[in-house]
Amino acid sequence: MMIGRLRPRAERQLPRANGRRDRWYQIRAAADEAEIYIYDEIAWYGASADDLVREIASLTASTINVRLNTPGGSVWDGMAIYQALRGHGARVVTHIEGLAASMGSVIALAGDEIRMAKGAFYMIHNPWVLVLGDAPSRWRSPRRDRAEEAYP
């Protein structure tokens, strides 16, 4: 893992449309390099990774920089993002710029190179699930077992 310096604040600002953020992620693509910013919770509140995964697949850049400052989010959407990055074919460089917690820590592992800024945090934990039902069905959730096995 490389520890580096953050770029100047003016260069780190998320792209904004009309002065507000419209999505939980942003992509900037140039001819040979793309930047993906995940600076929010991963796919919560009715959002999903569908659009991001499609946009990753459409990138033609030879290098993808993924910039992370996220508390994490959906395990299933995060795994889809991880798989999309690993399967893309481009060189992936992940940059932990503030926080890569929970599912964000897994997405960080999609990088061929992982860079972590001085003072940034990386948090790993076992997956959490919510199980509803009668007592026997709650003792051990097969969904939790599958989530643990899915982590890279």
CNS distance restraints for C-alpha pairs under 8 A (distance, minus, plus):
assign (resid   1 and name CA) (resid 113 and name CA) 7.46 0.50 0.50
assign (resid   1 and name CA) (resid 114 and name CA) 5.47 0.50 0.50
assign (resid   1 and name CA) (resid 115 and name CA) 5.76 0.50 0.50
assign (resid   1 and name CA) (resid 116 and name CA) 6.86 0.50 0.50
assign (resid   2 and name CA) (resid 114 and name CA) 6.47 0.50 0.50
assign (resid   2 and name CA) (resid 115 and name CA) 4.60 0.50 0.50
assign (resid   2 and name CA) (resid 116 and name CA) 5.91 0.50 0.50
assign (resid   3 and name CA) (resid 115 and name CA) 5.81 0.50 0.50
assign (resid   3 and name CA) (resid 116 and name CA) 4.86 0.50 0.50
assign (resid   3 and name CA) (resid 117 and name CA) 5.29 0.50 0.50
assign (resid   3 and name CA) (resid 118 and name CA) 5.96 0.50 0.50
assign (resid   4 and name CA) (resid 115 and name CA) 6.72 0.50 0.50
assign (resid   4 and name CA) (resid 116 and name CA) 6.34 0.50 0.50
assign (resid   4 and name CA) (resid 117 and name CA) 5.01 0.50 0.50
assign (resid   4 and name CA) (resid 118 and name CA) 6.30 0.50 0.50
assign (resid   5 and name CA) (resid 117 and name CA) 5.54 0.50 0.50
assign (resid   5 and name CA) (resid 118 and name CA) 6.46 0.50 0.50
assign (resid   6 and name CA) (resid  97 and name CA) 6.90 0.50 0.50
assign (resid   6 and name CA) (resid 117 and name CA) 6.08 0.50 0.50
assign (resid   6 and name CA) (resid 118 and name CA) 7.96 0.50 0.50
assign (resid   7 and name CA) (resid  11 and name CA) 6.25 0.50 0.50
assign (resid   7 and name CA) (resid  12 and name CA) 6.45 0.50 0.50
assign (resid   8 and name CA) (resid  12 and name CA) 6.64 0.50 0.50
assign (resid   9 and name CA) (resid  13 and name CA) 6.61 0.50 0.50
assign (resid  14 and name CA) (resid  26 and name CA) 7.14 0.50 0.50
assign (resid  14 and name CA) (resid  37 and name CA) 7.02 0.50 0.50
assign (resid  14 and name CA) (resid  39 and name CA) 7.96 0.50 0.50
assign (resid  15 and name CA) (resid  21 and name CA) 7.77 0.50 0.50
assign (resid  15 and name CA) (resid  26 and name CA) 6.73 0.50 0.50
assign (resid  16 and name CA) (resid  20 and name CA) 5.50 0.50 0.50
assign (resid  16 and name CA) (resid  21 and name CA) 5.33 0.50 0.50
assign (resid  16 and name CA) (resid  22 and name CA) 7.63 0.50 0.50
assign (resid  17 and name CA) (resid  21 and name CA) 6.37 0.50 0.50
assign (resid  17 and name CA) (resid  22 and name CA) 7.06 0.50 0.50
assign (resid  24 and name CA) (resid  38 and name CA) 6.64 0.50 0.50
assign (resid  24 and name CA) (resid  39 and name CA) 6.84 0.50 0.50
assign (resid  24 and name CA) (resid  40 and name CA) 5.43 0.50 0.50
assign (resid  24 and name CA) (resid  41 and name CA) 6.76 0.50 0.50
assign (resid  24 and name CA) (resid  42 and name CA) 6.93 0.50 0.50
assign (resid  24 and name CA) (resid  43 and name CA) 7.15 0.50 0.50
assign (resid  25 and name CA) (resid  36 and name CA) 7.14 0.50 0.50
assign (resid  25 and name CA) (resid  37 and name CA) 5.50 0.50 0.50
assign (resid  25 and name CA) (resid  38 and name CA) 4.73 0.50 0.50
assign (resid  25 and name CA) (resid  39 and name CA) 6.54 0.50 0.50
assign (resid  25 and name CA) (resid  40 and name CA) 7.14 0.50 0.50
assign (resid  25 and name CA) (resid  52 and name CA) 7.61 0.50 0.50
assign (resid  26 and name CA) (resid  36 and name CA) 5.79 0.50 0.50
assign (resid  26 and name CA) (resid  37 and name CA) 5.11 0.50 0.50
assign (resid  26 and name CA) (resid  38 and name CA) 6.84 0.50 0.50
assign (resid  27 and name CA) (resid  34 and name CA) 7.13 0.50 0.50
assign (resid  27 and name CA) (resid  35 and name CA) 5.60 0.50 0.50
assign (resid  27 and name CA) (resid  36 and name CA) 4.49 0.50 0.50
assign (resid  27 and name CA) (resid  37 and name CA) 6.28 0.50 0.50
assign (resid  28 and name CA) (resid  34 and name CA) 5.68 0.50 0.50
assign (resid  28 and name CA) (resid  35 and name CA) 5.05 0.50 0.50
assign (resid  28 and name CA) (resid  36 and name CA) 6.52 0.50 0.50
assign (resid  29 and name CA) (resid  33 and name CA) 6.26 0.50 0.50
assign (resid  29 and name CA) (resid  34 and name CA) 4.18 0.50 0.50
assign (resid  29 and name CA) (resid  35 and name CA) 6.22 0.50 0.50
assign (resid  29 and name CA) (resid  59 and name CA) 7.47 0.50 0.50
assign (resid  29 and name CA) (resid  61 and name CA) 7.49 0.50 0.50
assign (resid  30 and name CA) (resid  34 and name CA) 5.84 0.50 0.50
assign (resid  30 and name CA) (resid  61 and name CA) 7.24 0.50 0.50
assign (resid  31 and name CA) (resid  60 and name CA) 7.64 0.50 0.50
assign (resid  31 and name CA) (resid  61 and name CA) 6.20 0.50 0.50
assign (resid  32 and name CA) (resid  60 and name CA) 7.27 0.50 0.50
assign (resid  32 and name CA) (resid  61 and name CA) 4.30 0.50 0.50
assign (resid  32 and name CA) (resid  62 and name CA) 5.48 0.50 0.50
assign (resid  32 and name CA) (resid  63 and name CA) 6.62 0.50 0.50
assign (resid  33 and name CA) (resid  61 and name CA) 4.78 0.50 0.50
assign (resid  33 and name CA) (resid  62 and name CA) 6.11 0.50 0.50
assign (resid  33 and name CA) (resid  63 and name CA) 4.90 0.50 0.50
assign (resid  33 and name CA) (resid  64 and name CA) 5.84 0.50 0.50
assign (resid  33 and name CA) (resid  65 and name CA) 7.57 0.50 0.50
assign (resid  34 and name CA) (resid  59 and name CA) 7.51 0.50 0.50
assign (resid  34 and name CA) (resid  61 and name CA) 5.98 0.50 0.50
assign (resid  34 and name CA) (resid  63 and name CA) 6.41 0.50 0.50
assign (resid  34 and name CA) (resid  64 and name CA) 4.79 0.50 0.50
assign (resid  34 and name CA) (resid  65 and name CA) 6.09 0.50 0.50
assign (resid  35 and name CA) (resid  64 and name CA) 5.88 0.50 0.50
assign (resid  35 and name CA) (resid  65 and name CA) 4.74 0.50 0.50
assign (resid  35 and name CA) (resid  66 and name CA) 5.88 0.50 0.50
assign (resid  35 and name CA) (resid  67 and name CA) 7.22 0.50 0.50
assign (resid  36 and name CA) (resid  64 and name CA) 7.33 0.50 0.50
assign (resid  36 and name CA) (resid  65 and name CA) 6.14 0.50 0.50
assign (resid  36 and name CA) (resid  66 and name CA) 4.71 0.50 0.50
assign (resid  36 and name CA) (resid  67 and name CA) 6.01 0.50 0.50
assign (resid  37 and name CA) (resid  66 and name CA) 6.01 0.50 0.50
assign (resid  37 and name CA) (resid  67 and name CA) 4.80 0.50 0.50
assign (resid  37 and name CA) (resid  68 and name CA) 6.23 0.50 0.50
assign (resid  38 and name CA) (resid  42 and name CA) 7.59 0.50 0.50
assign (resid  38 and name CA) (resid  66 and name CA) 7.46 0.50 0.50
assign (resid  38 and name CA) (resid  67 and name CA) 6.16 0.50 0.50
assign (resid  38 and name CA) (resid  68 and name CA) 5.11 0.50 0.50
assign (resid  38 and name CA) (resid  69 and name CA) 6.30 0.50 0.50
assign (resid  38 and name CA) (resid  70 and name CA) 6.49 0.50 0.50
assign (resid  39 and name CA) (resid  67 and name CA) 7.72 0.50 0.50
assign (resid  39 and name CA) (resid  68 and name CA) 5.90 0.50 0.50
assign (resid  39 and name CA) (resid  69 and name CA) 4.64 0.50 0.50
assign (resid  39 and name CA) (resid  70 and name CA) 5.29 0.50 0.50
assign (resid  40 and name CA) (resid  69 and name CA) 6.79 0.50 0.50
assign (resid  40 and name CA) (resid  70 and name CA) 5.04 0.50 0.50
assign (resid  40 and name CA) (resid  71 and name CA) 7.08 0.50 0.50
assign (resid  40 and name CA) (resid  72 and name CA) 7.89 0.50 0.50
assign (resid  41 and name CA) (resid  70 and name CA) 5.74 0.50 0.50
assign (resid  41 and name CA) (resid  71 and name CA) 5.93 0.50 0.50
assign (resid  41 and name CA) (resid  72 and name CA) 5.46 0.50 0.50
assign (resid  41 and name CA) (resid  73 and name CA) 5.32 0.50 0.50
assign (resid  42 and name CA) (resid  48 and name CA) 7.92 0.50 0.50
assign (resid  42 and name CA) (resid  49 and name CA) 7.87 0.50 0.50
assign (resid  42 and name CA) (resid  70 and name CA) 7.40 0.50 0.50
assign (resid  42 and name CA) (resid  72 and name CA) 5.62 0.50 0.50
assign (resid  42 and name CA) (resid  73 and name CA) 4.38 0.50 0.50
assign (resid  42 and name CA) (resid  74 and name CA) 5.94 0.50 0.50
assign (resid  42 and name CA) (resid  77 and name CA) 7.34 0.50 0.50
assign (resid  42 and name CA) (resid  78 and name CA) 6.79 0.50 0.50
assign (resid  42 and name CA) (resid 103 and name CA) 7.73 0.50 0.50
assign (resid  42 and name CA) (resid 104 and name CA) 7.77 0.50 0.50
assign (resid  43 and name CA) (resid  47 and name CA) 4.75 0.50 0.50
assign (resid  43 and name CA) (resid  48 and name CA) 4.55 0.50 0.50
assign (resid  43 and name CA) (resid  49 and name CA) 6.02 0.50 0.50
assign (resid  43 and name CA) (resid  73 and name CA) 6.36 0.50 0.50
assign (resid  43 and name CA) (resid  74 and name CA) 6.03 0.50 0.50
assign (resid  43 and name CA) (resid  77 and name CA) 6.54 0.50 0.50
assign (resid  43 and name CA) (resid  78 and name CA) 7.98 0.50 0.50
assign (resid  44 and name CA) (resid  48 and name CA) 6.98 0.50 0.50
assign (resid  44 and name CA) (resid  73 and name CA) 6.52 0.50 0.50
assign (resid  44 and name CA) (resid  74 and name CA) 6.67 0.50 0.50
assign (resid  48 and name CA) (resid  77 and name CA) 6.35 0.50 0.50
assign (resid  49 and name CA) (resid  53 and name CA) 5.93 0.50 0.50
assign (resid  49 and name CA) (resid  77 and name CA) 5.19 0.50 0.50
assign (resid  49 and name CA) (resid  78 and name CA) 7.41 0.50 0.50
assign (resid  49 and name CA) (resid  80 and name CA) 6.98 0.50 0.50
assign (resid  49 and name CA) (resid  81 and name CA) 6.74 0.50 0.50
assign (resid  50 and name CA) (resid  54 and name CA) 6.26 0.50 0.50
assign (resid  51 and name CA) (resid  55 and name CA) 6.13 0.50 0.50
assign (resid  52 and name CA) (resid  56 and name CA) 6.10 0.50 0.50
assign (resid  52 and name CA) (resid  81 and name CA) 7.47 0.50 0.50
assign (resid  53 and name CA) (resid  57 and name CA) 6.27 0.50 0.50
assign (resid  53 and name CA) (resid  80 and name CA) 7.11 0.50 0.50
assign (resid  53 and name CA) (resid  81 and name CA) 5.98 0.50 0.50
assign (resid  53 and name CA) (resid  84 and name CA) 6.00 0.50 0.50
assign (resid  54 and name CA) (resid  58 and name CA) 6.36 0.50 0.50
assign (resid  55 and name CA) (resid  59 and name CA) 6.48 0.50 0.50
assign (resid  56 and name CA) (resid  84 and name CA) 6.76 0.50 0.50
assign (resid  56 and name CA) (resid  85 and name CA) 7.12 0.50 0.50
assign (resid  56 and name CA) (resid  88 and name CA) 7.49 0.50 0.50
assign (resid  57 and name CA) (resid  84 and name CA) 7.02 0.50 0.50
assign (resid  57 and name CA) (resid  88 and name CA) 6.53 0.50 0.50
assign (resid  61 and name CA) (resid  90 and name CA) 6.75 0.50 0.50
assign (resid  62 and name CA) (resid  89 and name CA) 7.81 0.50 0.50
assign (resid  62 and name CA) (resid  90 and name CA) 4.66 0.50 0.50
assign (resid  62 and name CA) (resid  91 and name CA) 6.11 0.50 0.50
assign (resid  63 and name CA) (resid  90 and name CA) 5.26 0.50 0.50
assign (resid  63 and name CA) (resid  91 and name CA) 4.67 0.50 0.50
assign (resid  63 and name CA) (resid  92 and name CA) 5.84 0.50 0.50
assign (resid  63 and name CA) (resid  93 and name CA) 7.44 0.50 0.50
assign (resid  64 and name CA) (resid  90 and name CA) 6.47 0.50 0.50
assign (resid  64 and name CA) (resid  91 and name CA) 6.18 0.50 0.50
assign (resid  64 and name CA) (resid  92 and name CA) 4.82 0.50 0.50
assign (resid  64 and name CA) (resid  93 and name CA) 6.22 0.50 0.50
assign (resid  65 and name CA) (resid  92 and name CA) 5.96 0.50 0.50
assign (resid  65 and name CA) (resid  93 and name CA) 4.83 0.50 0.50
assign (resid  65 and name CA) (resid  94 and name CA) 5.75 0.50 0.50
assign (resid  65 and name CA) (resid  95 and name CA) 7.14 0.50 0.50
assign (resid  66 and name CA) (resid  92 and name CA) 7.29 0.50 0.50
assign (resid  66 and name CA) (resid  93 and name CA) 6.19 0.50 0.50
assign (resid  66 and name CA) (resid  94 and name CA) 4.63 0.50 0.50
assign (resid  66 and name CA) (resid  95 and name CA) 5.98 0.50 0.50
assign (resid  67 and name CA) (resid  94 and name CA) 6.01 0.50 0.50
assign (resid  67 and name CA) (resid  95 and name CA) 4.77 0.50 0.50
assign (resid  67 and name CA) (resid  96 and name CA) 6.18 0.50 0.50
assign (resid  67 and name CA) (resid  97 and name CA) 6.56 0.50 0.50
assign (resid  68 and name CA) (resid  94 and name CA) 7.40 0.50 0.50
assign (resid  68 and name CA) (resid  95 and name CA) 6.03 0.50 0.50
assign (resid  68 and name CA) (resid  96 and name CA) 4.96 0.50 0.50
assign (resid  68 and name CA) (resid  97 and name CA) 5.79 0.50 0.50
assign (resid  68 and name CA) (resid  98 and name CA) 6.95 0.50 0.50
assign (resid  68 and name CA) (resid  99 and name CA) 6.78 0.50 0.50
assign (resid  68 and name CA) (resid 100 and name CA) 6.15 0.50 0.50
assign (resid  68 and name CA) (resid 104 and name CA) 7.22 0.50 0.50
assign (resid  68 and name CA) (resid 108 and name CA) 7.61 0.50 0.50
assign (resid  69 and name CA) (resid  96 and name CA) 6.51 0.50 0.50
assign (resid  69 and name CA) (resid  97 and name CA) 5.81 0.50 0.50
assign (resid  69 and name CA) (resid  98 and name CA) 4.83 0.50 0.50
assign (resid  69 and name CA) (resid  99 and name CA) 4.54 0.50 0.50
assign (resid  69 and name CA) (resid 100 and name CA) 5.79 0.50 0.50
assign (resid  69 and name CA) (resid 104 and name CA) 7.97 0.50 0.50
assign (resid  70 and name CA) (resid  98 and name CA) 7.73 0.50 0.50
assign (resid  70 and name CA) (resid  99 and name CA) 5.48 0.50 0.50
assign (resid  70 and name CA) (resid 100 and name CA) 5.37 0.50 0.50
assign (resid  70 and name CA) (resid 101 and name CA) 6.36 0.50 0.50
assign (resid  70 and name CA) (resid 104 and name CA) 5.91 0.50 0.50
assign (resid  71 and name CA) (resid  99 and name CA) 6.50 0.50 0.50
assign (resid  71 and name CA) (resid 100 and name CA) 6.27 0.50 0.50
assign (resid  71 and name CA) (resid 101 and name CA) 4.83 0.50 0.50
assign (resid  71 and name CA) (resid 102 and name CA) 6.44 0.50 0.50
assign (resid  71 and name CA) (resid 103 and name CA) 7.72 0.50 0.50
assign (resid  71 and name CA) (resid 104 and name CA) 6.60 0.50 0.50
assign (resid  72 and name CA) (resid 100 and name CA) 7.03 0.50 0.50
assign (resid  72 and name CA) (resid 101 and name CA) 5.34 0.50 0.50
assign (resid  72 and name CA) (resid 102 and name CA) 4.77 0.50 0.50
assign (resid  72 and name CA) (resid 103 and name CA) 4.43 0.50 0.50
assign (resid  72 and name CA) (resid 104 and name CA) 4.65 0.50 0.50
assign (resid  72 and name CA) (resid 105 and name CA) 7.60 0.50 0.50
assign (resid  73 and name CA) (resid  78 and name CA) 7.23 0.50 0.50
assign (resid  73 and name CA) (resid 102 and name CA) 7.13 0.50 0.50
assign (resid  73 and name CA) (resid 103 and name CA) 5.81 0.50 0.50
assign (resid  73 and name CA) (resid 104 and name CA) 7.54 0.50 0.50
assign (resid  74 and name CA) (resid  78 and name CA) 5.88 0.50 0.50
assign (resid  74 and name CA) (resid 103 and name CA) 6.99 0.50 0.50
assign (resid  75 and name CA) (resid  79 and name CA) 6.07 0.50 0.50
assign (resid  75 and name CA) (resid 103 and name CA) 6.07 0.50 0.50
assign (resid  75 and name CA) (resid 127 and name CA) 7.56 0.50 0.50
assign (resid  75 and name CA) (resid 147 and name CA) 7.40 0.50 0.50
assign (resid  76 and name CA) (resid  80 and name CA) 6.38 0.50 0.50
assign (resid  77 and name CA) (resid  81 and name CA) 6.35 0.50 0.50
assign (resid  78 and name CA) (resid  82 and name CA) 6.15 0.50 0.50
assign (resid  78 and name CA) (resid 103 and name CA) 5.93 0.50 0.50
assign (resid  78 and name CA) (resid 104 and name CA) 7.50 0.50 0.50
assign (resid  78 and name CA) (resid 106 and name CA) 7.60 0.50 0.50
assign (resid  78 and name CA) (resid 107 and name CA) 6.62 0.50 0.50
assign (resid  79 and name CA) (resid  83 and name CA) 6.09 0.50 0.50
assign (resid  79 and name CA) (resid 106 and name CA) 7.82 0.50 0.50
assign (resid  79 and name CA) (resid 107 and name CA) 7.52 0.50 0.50
assign (resid  79 and name CA) (resid 150 and name CA) 7.91 0.50 0.50
assign (resid  79 and name CA) (resid 151 and name CA) 7.92 0.50 0.50
assign (resid  80 and name CA) (resid  84 and name CA) 6.09 0.50 0.50
assign (resid  81 and name CA) (resid  85 and name CA) 6.22 0.50 0.50
assign (resid  81 and name CA) (resid 107 and name CA) 6.98 0.50 0.50
assign (resid  82 and name CA) (resid  86 and name CA) 6.19 0.50 0.50
assign (resid  82 and name CA) (resid 106 and name CA) 7.22 0.50 0.50
assign (resid  82 and name CA) (resid 107 and name CA) 5.13 0.50 0.50
assign (resid  82 and name CA) (resid 109 and name CA) 7.84 0.50 0.50
assign (resid  82 and name CA) (resid 110 and name CA) 5.57 0.50 0.50
assign (resid  83 and name CA) (resid  87 and name CA) 5.88 0.50 0.50
assign (resid  83 and name CA) (resid 110 and name CA) 7.73 0.50 0.50
assign (resid  84 and name CA) (resid  88 and name CA) 5.96 0.50 0.50
assign (resid  85 and name CA) (resid  92 and name CA) 7.10 0.50 0.50
assign (resid  85 and name CA) (resid 110 and name CA) 6.19 0.50 0.50
assign (resid  85 and name CA) (resid 111 and name CA) 7.82 0.50 0.50
assign (resid  86 and name CA) (resid  92 and name CA) 7.82 0.50 0.50
assign (resid  86 and name CA) (resid 110 and name CA) 5.65 0.50 0.50
assign (resid  86 and name CA) (resid 111 and name CA) 7.55 0.50 0.50
assign (resid  91 and name CA) (resid 111 and name CA) 7.74 0.50 0.50
assign (resid  91 and name CA) (resid 112 and name CA) 6.36 0.50 0.50
assign (resid  92 and name CA) (resid 110 and name CA) 7.17 0.50 0.50
assign (resid  92 and name CA) (resid 111 and name CA) 4.73 0.50 0.50
assign (resid  92 and name CA) (resid 112 and name CA) 5.29 0.50 0.50
assign (resid  92 and name CA) (resid 113 and name CA) 6.72 0.50 0.50
assign (resid  93 and name CA) (resid 111 and name CA) 4.83 0.50 0.50
assign (resid  93 and name CA) (resid 112 and name CA) 5.86 0.50 0.50
assign (resid  93 and name CA) (resid 113 and name CA) 4.81 0.50 0.50
assign (resid  93 and name CA) (resid 114 and name CA) 5.84 0.50 0.50
assign (resid  93 and name CA) (resid 115 and name CA) 7.39 0.50 0.50
assign (resid  94 and name CA) (resid 108 and name CA) 5.65 0.50 0.50
assign (resid  94 and name CA) (resid 109 and name CA) 7.74 0.50 0.50
assign (resid  94 and name CA) (resid 110 and name CA) 7.38 0.50 0.50
assign (resid  94 and name CA) (resid 111 and name CA) 5.06 0.50 0.50
assign (resid  94 and name CA) (resid 112 and name CA) 7.82 0.50 0.50
assign (resid  94 and name CA) (resid 113 and name CA) 6.37 0.50 0.50
assign (resid  94 and name CA) (resid 114 and name CA) 4.88 0.50 0.50
assign (resid  94 and name CA) (resid 115 and name CA) 6.07 0.50 0.50
assign (resid  95 and name CA) (resid 108 and name CA) 7.53 0.50 0.50
assign (resid  95 and name CA) (resid 114 and name CA) 6.12 0.50 0.50
assign (resid  95 and name CA) (resid 115 and name CA) 4.76 0.50 0.50
assign (resid  95 and name CA) (resid 116 and name CA) 5.77 0.50 0.50
assign (resid  95 and name CA) (resid 117 and name CA) 7.44 0.50 0.50
assign (resid  96 and name CA) (resid 100 and name CA) 6.14 0.50 0.50
assign (resid  96 and name CA) (resid 108 and name CA) 7.29 0.50 0.50
assign (resid  96 and name CA) (resid 114 and name CA) 7.71 0.50 0.50
assign (resid  96 and name CA) (resid 115 and name CA) 6.17 0.50 0.50
assign (resid  96 and name CA) (resid 116 and name CA) 4.67 0.50 0.50
assign (resid  96 and name CA) (resid 117 and name CA) 6.16 0.50 0.50
assign (resid  96 and name CA) (resid 120 and name CA) 6.58 0.50 0.50
assign (resid  96 and name CA) (resid 121 and name CA) 7.72 0.50 0.50
assign (resid  96 and name CA) (resid 122 and name CA) 7.81 0.50 0.50
assign (resid  97 and name CA) (resid 116 and name CA) 6.42 0.50 0.50
assign (resid  97 and name CA) (resid 117 and name CA) 5.42 0.50 0.50
assign (resid  97 and name CA) (resid 120 and name CA) 5.99 0.50 0.50
assign (resid  98 and name CA) (resid 117 and name CA) 7.27 0.50 0.50
assign (resid  98 and name CA) (resid 119 and name CA) 7.41 0.50 0.50
assign (resid  98 and name CA) (resid 120 and name CA) 4.52 0.50 0.50
assign (resid  98 and name CA) (resid 121 and name CA) 6.22 0.50 0.50
assign (resid  99 and name CA) (resid 104 and name CA) 7.95 0.50 0.50
assign (resid  99 and name CA) (resid 120 and name CA) 5.79 0.50 0.50
assign (resid  99 and name CA) (resid 121 and name CA) 4.82 0.50 0.50
assign (resid  99 and name CA) (resid 122 and name CA) 6.03 0.50 0.50
assign (resid  99 and name CA) (resid 123 and name CA) 7.87 0.50 0.50
assign (resid 100 and name CA) (resid 104 and name CA) 4.57 0.50 0.50
assign (resid 100 and name CA) (resid 105 and name CA) 4.83 0.50 0.50
assign (resid 100 and name CA) (resid 108 and name CA) 7.12 0.50 0.50
assign (resid 100 and name CA) (resid 121 and name CA) 6.29 0.50 0.50
assign (resid 100 and name CA) (resid 122 and name CA) 4.90 0.50 0.50
assign (resid 100 and name CA) (resid 123 and name CA) 6.35 0.50 0.50
assign (resid 101 and name CA) (resid 105 and name CA) 5.10 0.50 0.50
assign (resid 101 and name CA) (resid 121 and name CA) 7.49 0.50 0.50
assign (resid 101 and name CA) (resid 122 and name CA) 5.59 0.50 0.50
assign (resid 101 and name CA) (resid 123 and name CA) 4.37 0.50 0.50
assign (resid 101 and name CA) (resid 124 and name CA) 6.28 0.50 0.50
assign (resid 102 and name CA) (resid 106 and name CA) 7.18 0.50 0.50
assign (resid 102 and name CA) (resid 123 and name CA) 6.01 0.50 0.50
assign (resid 102 and name CA) (resid 124 and name CA) 5.47 0.50 0.50
assign (resid 102 and name CA) (resid 125 and name CA) 6.23 0.50 0.50
assign (resid 102 and name CA) (resid 127 and name CA) 7.88 0.50 0.50
assign (resid 103 and name CA) (resid 107 and name CA) 6.43 0.50 0.50
assign (resid 104 and name CA) (resid 108 and name CA) 6.19 0.50 0.50
assign (resid 105 and name CA) (resid 109 and name CA) 6.74 0.50 0.50
assign (resid 105 and name CA) (resid 122 and name CA) 6.24 0.50 0.50
assign (resid 105 and name CA) (resid 123 and name CA) 6.36 0.50 0.50
assign (resid 105 and name CA) (resid 124 and name CA) 6.28 0.50 0.50
assign (resid 106 and name CA) (resid 110 and name CA) 7.19 0.50 0.50
assign (resid 106 and name CA) (resid 151 and name CA) 7.18 0.50 0.50
assign (resid 106 and name CA) (resid 152 and name CA) 7.19 0.50 0.50
assign (resid 107 and name CA) (resid 111 and name CA) 7.91 0.50 0.50
assign (resid 108 and name CA) (resid 114 and name CA) 6.88 0.50 0.50
assign (resid 109 and name CA) (resid 114 and name CA) 7.25 0.50 0.50
assign (resid 109 and name CA) (resid 152 and name CA) 7.85 0.50 0.50
assign (resid 116 and name CA) (resid 120 and name CA) 6.41 0.50 0.50
assign (resid 126 and name CA) (resid 148 and name CA) 6.75 0.50 0.50
assign (resid 127 and name CA) (resid 144 and name CA) 6.97 0.50 0.50
assign (resid 127 and name CA) (resid 147 and name CA) 6.44 0.50 0.50
assign (resid 127 and name CA) (resid 148 and name CA) 6.30 0.50 0.50
assign (resid 128 and name CA) (resid 144 and name CA) 7.15 0.50 0.50
assign (resid 129 and name CA) (resid 143 and name CA) 7.63 0.50 0.50
assign (resid 129 and name CA) (resid 144 and name CA) 6.10 0.50 0.50
assign (resid 131 and name CA) (resid 138 and name CA) 6.04 0.50 0.50
assign (resid 131 and name CA) (resid 141 and name CA) 6.90 0.50 0.50
assign (resid 132 and name CA) (resid 137 and name CA) 7.91 0.50 0.50
assign (resid 132 and name CA) (resid 138 and name CA) 6.72 0.50 0.50
assign (resid 133 and name CA) (resid 137 and name CA) 6.05 0.50 0.50
assign (resid 133 and name CA) (resid 138 and name CA) 6.37 0.50 0.50
assign (resid 134 and name CA) (resid 138 and name CA) 6.52 0.50 0.50
assign (resid 135 and name CA) (resid 139 and name CA) 6.62 0.50 0.50
assign (resid 137 and name CA) (resid 141 and name CA) 6.97 0.50 0.50
assign (resid 140 and name CA) (resid 144 and name CA) 7.86 0.50 0.50
assign (resid 141 and name CA) (resid 145 and name CA) 6.67 0.50 0.50
assign (resid 142 and name CA) (resid 146 and name CA) 6.24 0.50 0.50
assign (resid 143 and name CA) (resid 147 and name CA) 6.17 0.50 0.50
assign (resid 144 and name CA) (resid 148 and name CA) 6.29 0.50 0.50
assign (resid 145 and name CA) (resid 149 and name CA) 6.37 0.50 0.50
assign (resid 146 and name CA) (resid 150 and name CA) 6.13 0.50 0.50
assign (resid 147 and name CA) (resid 151 and name CA) 6.82 0.50 0.50
